[in-house]
């Protein structure tokens, strides 16, 4: 069984690896040129209607 200090170090490294992986996934998604998120804003004039699929304001 690892000591408390080693456990803290292992957990810290796991958190760092997960954070870097998540950040890399976001960057690669943006660089891929996929516009499913921004296309809703552009097509609908920056309202939430295109993003949510329905108008939240009457």
C-alpha positions as CSV (number, residue, x, y, z in Angstrom):
1,X,0.0,0.0,0.0
2,X,1.5,3.4,-1.0
3,X,2.0,6.0,1.6
4,X,-0.2,9.0,1.9
5,X,2.3,11.2,0.2
6,X,2.5,8.8,-2.8
7,X,-1.3,8.6,-2.9
8,X,-1.6,12.3,-3.1
9,X,1.0,12.4,-5.8
10,X,-0.8,9.7,-7.8
11,X,-4.1,11.5,-7.5
12,X,-2.6,14.8,-8.5
13,X,-1.1,13.2,-11.6
14,X,-4.4,11.6,-12.5
15,X,-6.1,15.0,-12.2
16,X,-3.5,16.6,-14.4
17,X,-3.7,13.9,-17.0
18,X,-7.5,14.2,-17.2
19,X,-7.3,18.0,-17.4
20,X,-4.8,17.9,-20.2
21,X,-6.7,15.3,-22.1
22,X,-9.9,17.2,-21.8
23,X,-8.2,20.4,-22.9
24,X,-6.6,18.7,-25.9
25,X,-10.0,17.3,-26.9
26,X,-11.5,20.7,-26.8
27,X,-8.7,22.2,-28.9
28,X,-8.8,19.4,-31.4
29,X,-12.6,19.8,-31.7
30,X,-12.2,23.5,-32.4
31,X,-9.4,23.0,-34.9
32,X,-11.4,20.3,-36.7
33,X,-13.6,23.0,-38.1
34,X,-16.9,21.4,-36.9
35,X,-19.5,24.2,-36.7
36,X,-22.5,22.5,-35.0
37,X,-22.2,24.9,-32.1
38,X,-21.3,28.1,-33.8
39,X,-23.6,27.5,-36.8
40,X,-26.7,27.8,-34.6
41,X,-25.5,31.3,-33.6
42,X,-24.6,32.4,-37.1
43,X,-27.8,31.1,-38.8
44,X,-30.1,32.5,-36.1
45,X,-28.5,35.8,-35.4
46,X,-26.9,34.9,-32.1
47,X,-30.1,33.8,-30.3
48,X,-30.7,30.7,-28.3
49,X,-33.5,29.6,-30.7
50,X,-31.1,27.8,-33.1
51,X,-29.0,26.4,-30.2
52,X,-31.8,24.9,-28.2
53,X,-34.2,24.2,-31.1
54,X,-37.0,26.2,-29.7
55,X,-37.6,29.8,-28.7
56,X,-37.5,30.3,-24.9
57,X,-38.9,33.8,-25.1
58,X,-42.6,34.3,-26.0
